Amino acid sequence: YMEIIAPWMFMFWVMSPCNAIFITFRKQKTWFWLQTVVTFLRLGVFGWAYAINASPEWTLRAFVIATIVANVIIIALATHLTGRTWDSDSSQGASA
């Protein structure tokens, strides 16, 4: 089971700085709704797995995939909030 949940555990480490961004930029309402949607998505995965009588391994994989997709969206929103882009010039600060 550990190899199935390893990506989910990695997302804990990646998401830690993103959580603070929503608080710093006073977007707690947005953060609340994102977490609410993610929670219902996770519960929906378990409900769907129960409905189709899925194996525990399949259910765990679906849960991890749904969580990772949701967390990638949250990371993208946090990046958007900071105003940073993926192609921003990192040498700009070094020349000042």
QUIVENLIN-V627318 format. One record per residue. N is the residue number from 1. SS is DSSP state (A for helix, B for strand, O for the rest). PSI is psi in whole degrees, 0 to 359 (999 if undefined). D_FIRST is the distance of its C-alpha to the first C-alpha in Angstrom with 1 decimal. Layout:
N,SS,PSI,D_FIRST
N,SS,PSI,D_FIRST
This chain:
1,O,333,0.0
2,A,324,3.8
3,A,336,5.5
4,A,318,5.2
5,A,359,6.5
6,A,316,8.7
7,A,326,11.5
8,A,318,11.6
9,A,323,12.1
10,A,323,14.6
11,A,331,16.4
12,A,316,17.1
13,A,321,19.0
14,A,324,20.8
15,A,342,21.7
16,A,311,23.4
17,A,331,26.7
18,A,328,26.7
19,A,318,26.7
20,A,334,30.0
21,A,317,31.7
22,A,325,32.0
23,A,317,33.6
24,A,319,35.8
25,O,13,37.2
26,O,49,37.6
27,O,41,35.4
28,A,326,33.7
29,A,316,34.6
30,A,316,32.8
31,A,318,29.7
32,A,313,29.9
33,A,324,30.0
34,A,314,27.2
35,A,326,24.9
36,A,314,26.2
37,A,316,25.5
38,A,320,21.9
39,A,315,21.4
40,A,327,23.0
41,A,314,21.0
42,A,315,17.7
43,A,324,19.3
44,A,323,20.6
45,A,315,17.3
46,A,321,16.4
47,A,318,20.0
48,A,317,19.9
49,A,321,16.8
50,A,319,18.6
51,A,325,21.8
52,O,6,20.6
53,O,50,18.6
54,O,158,15.4
55,O,160,12.4
56,A,322,9.5
57,A,316,7.4
58,A,317,10.7
59,A,316,11.2
60,A,318,8.3
61,A,316,9.4
62,A,319,12.9
63,A,313,12.5
64,A,317,11.3
65,A,315,14.1
66,A,319,16.6
67,A,318,16.1
68,A,317,16.5
69,A,315,19.6
70,A,319,21.0
71,A,326,20.6
72,A,321,22.3
73,A,319,25.1
74,A,319,25.5
75,A,318,25.7
76,A,319,28.3
77,A,321,30.3
78,A,320,30.2
79,A,320,31.5
80,A,320,34.2
81,A,323,35.2
82,A,346,35.9
83,O,7,38.1
84,O,151,36.4
85,O,161,36.0
86,O,336,34.0
87,O,18,37.2
88,O,146,39.0
89,O,113,41.1
90,A,344,39.6
91,A,353,42.8
92,A,320,44.8
93,O,333,44.1
94,O,334,45.0
95,O,346,48.5
96,O,999,49.5
